Amino acid sequence: MLEETLCQIEVDLDGRCTTVRREECNLGNLITNAMLEATHADVALLNSGTLRSDTIHPAGLLTMHDLLQILPMQDPVLVVEVTGQHLYEGLENAVRNYPALDGRFPQVSGMQFGFDPQGSPGNRVVMETIKVQGQNLDKDKKYLVAMKEYLTKGKDGYTMFLDCRHMFDIESAQTLSTILINHFESGKIIHGLKTCRSGHRMSLIKASSSPSVSAMEQTPRGKTAVVMTVPGVEGRIFHVTQDSQSEARS
């Protein structure tokens, strides 16, 4: 069971605490992309303290053992309706303790933002840099955000989400590890390695038709693994200096 192959990864996955708790990383992008595909939310927001392996996972076969190292806890994922103001406040909370190795630091999908590391806590995120699905953040607009139940309870300082509306109840939620397993399994279904026995075939088709599923490879045990193209570091989270802000205004 622990040695079961989930997929083949083309590049090293960086799960080191010094990376995931300070900057965007490819492991965080992979997981938040899966969250977004599974929930059809506008944004996926993950606190980096979720990622526990504290190592670089080398390119090659990714097993269930690797997944349990990365995601040892059974964390339900909910979709929450938030305003743009809530989302802005969440991002400020996410970077308030930077550069400390704080578990509240985010990994995101469906959005990008910049922050000034030299700014005062609570005033670091540059509003003009926040984009959701390619559009400027509107503080009055409502957005659907996929996040762990843990954050909806105000943990890691995310108290701005405490009273936000849940789009479904906890009994209907998938765990984060299940979402990632399904992300890998969807490629096997589309490539004919497995038969879809659920009512979610169209969602699986949408997920596995994305650029993340690129090819098939034979494993050492003669089985076939889906080759996943891991997203790189894409500029979802970036630093904005005071000088660059001044230049943008001039």
N, C-alpha and C positions, 0 to 999 in steps of 0.2 A: 504493500500500500504506500509506504513512504517513498519507495523508489519508483513509483508510477511516474512516467514521463507526461508532463502537461503540454509541453511544446519545445521547440528549439529556438533559442534566442541568438540573434546574429551579432550582438555586441555585449560587452560587459554591462551589467546593471549596477549602478552605484547606490548602495544602501548604507553607506557610512554615515554615522551620526553627524560628523563634521560637515558633511555635504547636505544631507536631507534637512537638517535643522537650521541651515543658513542660506540655502539657495535652491533654485529650481534644479531638479535632477531627472534623469531619464526614467528611473524607477517610479518616481512620483507621477511623471507624465503618463506612463503606461497604466498605472492604477487609476488615476483620475479620468483618463480617457475611457476606461472600462466602466467606471461609475456613470459617466455621462451617457454612454451607449445603452446601458442597462435601464436607466431611469428616464431618458429623454428630457432631462432637465436643461435649463439654460447654462448652468454653471455646476461644476463639481468642486467642492472645497474639502480638503483633507488636512487635518493637523498632522504634522510630520512625526510627532511622537508615536503615531500608529506603527511606523516602520521600524522594526526592532532588530533586524539582522546585524546591523552595524558592520557590514562587510561589502566587498565588491563580489558580485556573483558573476563568474566568468562566462563568456559567450559559450554556448553549447546547450545541452539538454537541461531544461528547468523541470525539477521534480516536485512532487508533493512535499518532500522534506524541505526543499528550498522555500516553498510557499509558506510552510508553517514557521520557518525561521523569520520570514519577512512579516507575516501577519499571524502571530500566535493567538490572538484574541478573537472571539466570535463577536464582531461588531456589527449590529444591524445598521443598514443605510436607509435613511429616510429622505423624502423630498419635502422641502419646506418653502412656503411662499414668503418672500422677504421683499422689503422695499430697497431701492437703490441706496437709501440712507443707511439701512441696516447692513447692507453689503459693504459699504464704505467703512462703517464702524468696525465690522468684522476684520477687514484688512488692516485697519489701524491697530487693532488688538493683536493681529497675527505677527506684526513686525515691531511691536513696542519694545521688546526686550533684545532685539538684534544688537550686537552679534553673539549674545549668549546662546548656548546650545539648548534652546527652549523648544519643547514639544508643540507649542502653539504655532510655530512658523508654518506657513501653508505650502501645500502643493495644489495646483489648480488645473482645471481644464475648462474650455469654453470662455476663458477670459484672460486678460493680461493687465498688469499694473506696474507702476514704478514707485519707488520710495526713496527718500533721502536718509541714508544711514546716520547722518549728522544731525538730523532734525530732532526736536524734542519728542519723547514718547507721546503718542496720541495726535501728533501733527507731522507725521512722516510721509504718509501716502499722498502722492500728487494727483489730485482729483482729475486733472486733464488727461492723465495717462491711462485711466481705467477704461477698458473696453470690454463689453460683453457681447459675444458673438459678432465681433468686429465693429460694434456701434458704441459710441460714447455712453458712459453710465448716466442714467437719468435718476436722480435721487428720489423722485416721486413715483417712478414706475415700479411695478411689481415683477419680480423674477422668481423662477423656480430654481432652487439650489439643492443639489444632492450633497448630503453630509452625514456623518455618523450620528446615531442617536446621542452619543456622548456630548457632541457639541450643542444639540438642541436642549440639553439640560444645563447649559451655561458653563460647562467645564472648560478648562484652559483659558478662562477669561471671556468666553464667547457669550456673555450674558445678554447681548443684544438680540439673540435668537430665541430667548426663553418663551416669549409670548407669540411667536410667529406660527402661522397655521400650518399644520401637517397635512399633506395631500393624501396620505393613507395611514392606517394605524400600524402599530409595531408588529402585529401578528402577520401582516402582509409583507413585511420587510425582508429582504435578502441580506445575508451577512456579506461583509466585504470580501471575504475569501471565496464565498460562493459566486459572487459577481465576477471575480477574476477567473475562477475555474470555468464558468460558463463562457467567458470571453474567449478562452482557449478552445473550449469544446465546440463553439459555434463554427470554427474553421473546419473541424473534423466532419461536422454534419454537411457543410456545403461541399466539401471535397469528396463526400460519399463514403467516408470511413465509418460513420455512425448514422443510425436512423433517428430522426427527430421524433420523439414520442410525446412531445408536449404541444400545447397550443401556441407556442411562441416562435414558430418557424419564421415568420416574417421579420421579427426582431432579430433573429439569428442571421438571417440573410443580410439585413442591413448592417449588422456588426461585422460580419466576416467579409463583406464586400469592400470594406475599408482598406486602406493601404497597409494596415497592420498585418494582414494575412497574405504572405507573399509566395509561398511555395511549400513543397513537401520534401521531407528528408527521411531516409531510413535510419533507425536507431541501431545501436550495437546489438540489440536483441532481436532485430529483424522486424520490428514494428515501425509504423510510419508516424512521423511527428509533423505537426504543422509548424512551419517556420514563421515566427512572428517578427515583423519589422518594428523594433522599438523606437518610439519617437525620441529624437534627440533633445538637447536643450534648445528651446525655440524662442527664448525671449519672453516667456510668459510672465516672469518676475525679473525686474531689473532695477539697477540703482540709478537714481537721478540726483545729480549734484546741484548745489545752489548756483554754480556757474552756468550749467546747462539750462536751468530754469530761467536765469536772467537773459541768456541768449535767445531762448524761445519767445520771451516777451518783447524783445527789442526788434 
